[in-house]
Amino acid sequence: MSRKKQQKKLKLVYKPVGMALSWAGGALAGLAFQQAWKAIRHEDDAPDALDKDRGWGEILLAAAVQGAIFAVVRSAVDRTGAKAIERSTGVWPSADKGGRD
């Protein structure tokens, strides 16, 4: 089988695996954010954008920390999954050299 055909098949097979990894990564990132917020502000609950009693600075800080954690976890999970696929099949799961959609 040609390398291009392998990559096309692998891309279809990798999609559900990637979805499962993304879901698990999101759950892990949520837990990491909760722990980070406890360490930063010594509070159990991070502010939500609609919390009337919280100021702009606190809400934007929470959003920035949460976004950074989610981006790092997502990249780590995506990269780990792709490397595992490459090790097991010899083919990188994405032919695209660009970033995420």
URBELLIN-V426315 format. One record per residue. N is the residue number from 1. RES is the residue in three letters. PSI is psi in whole degrees, -180 to 180 (none if undefined). OMEGA is omega in whole degrees, 0 to 359 (none if undefined). NEAR is the number of other ideal C-beta (glycine too) atoms within 8 Angstrom. Layout:
N_RES_PSI_OMEGA_NEAR + N_RES_PSI_OMEGA_NEAR
This chain:
1_MET_137_181_3 + 2_SER_159_181_5 + 3_ARG_-37_180_6 + 4_LYS_-41_178_7 + 5_LYS_-40_177_8 + 6_GLN_-44_181_11 + 7_GLN_-40_180_12 + 8_LYS_-46_179_8 + 9_LYS_-44_182_8 + 10_LEU_-37_179_12 + 11_LYS_-41_178_11 + 12_LEU_-39_180_7 + 13_VAL_-36_184_8 + 14_TYR_-26_183_12 + 15_LYS_-53_180_8 + 16_PRO_-34_177_7 + 17_VAL_-44_179_10 + 18_GLY_-38_178_11 + 19_MET_-44_180_8 + 20_ALA_-42_178_8 + 21_LEU_-40_179_12 + 22_SER_-42_179_11 + 23_TRP_-47_180_8 + 24_ALA_-40_178_9 + 25_GLY_-39_178_13 + 26_GLY_-41_178_11 + 27_ALA_-42_179_8 + 28_LEU_-41_179_10 + 29_ALA_-38_177_13 + 30_GLY_-43_177_8 + 31_LEU_-41_179_8 + 32_ALA_-39_179_10 + 33_PHE_-42_178_13 + 34_GLN_-44_180_10 + 35_GLN_-40_179_8 + 36_ALA_-41_180_10 + 37_TRP_-39_177_13 + 38_LYS_-39_180_10 + 39_ALA_-37_183_6 + 40_ILE_-50_188_8 + 41_ARG_-3_181_7 + 42_HIS_39_177_5 + 43_GLU_149_178_7 + 44_ASP_-34_184_4 + 45_ASP_130_175_5 + 46_ALA_152_180_10 + 47_PRO_149_176_9 + 48_ASP_155_181_7 + 49_ALA_-24_182_6 + 50_LEU_8_176_4 + 51_ASP_112_185_8 + 52_LYS_-33_186_4 + 53_ASP_4_180_3 + 54_ARG_147_180_8 + 55_GLY_167_180_5 + 56_TRP_-46_184_5 + 57_GLY_-44_181_6 + 58_GLU_-42_180_10 + 59_ILE_-43_180_13 + 60_LEU_-35_175_8 + 61_LEU_-46_179_9 + 62_ALA_-42_180_11 + 63_ALA_-40_180_9 + 64_ALA_-44_179_8 + 65_VAL_-45_180_12 + 66_GLN_-44_179_10 + 67_GLY_-42_179_8 + 68_ALA_-44_180_8 + 69_ILE_-45_180_12 + 70_PHE_-41_180_11 + 71_ALA_-43_180_8 + 72_VAL_-46_181_9 + 73_VAL_-43_180_13 + 74_ARG_-45_179_12 + 75_SER_-42_180_8 + 76_ALA_-42_180_9 + 77_VAL_-46_179_13 + 78_ASP_-45_182_12 + 79_ARG_-43_179_8 + 80_THR_-43_178_9 + 81_GLY_-44_180_13 + 82_ALA_-42_179_11 + 83_LYS_-38_179_8 + 84_ALA_-42_177_8 + 85_ILE_-44_180_14 + 86_GLU_-42_179_11 + 87_ARG_-39_184_6 + 88_SER_-27_183_5 + 89_THR_-19_184_8 + 90_GLY_4_182_3 + 91_VAL_133_175_10 + 92_TRP_136_188_8 + 93_PRO_-12_181_12 + 94_SER_130_178_7 + 95_ALA_-19_182_6 + 96_ASP_136_177_4 + 97_LYS_-9_180_2 + 98_GLY_-172_180_3 + 99_GLY_-156_177_2 + 100_ARG_159_175_2 + 101_ASP_none_none_1
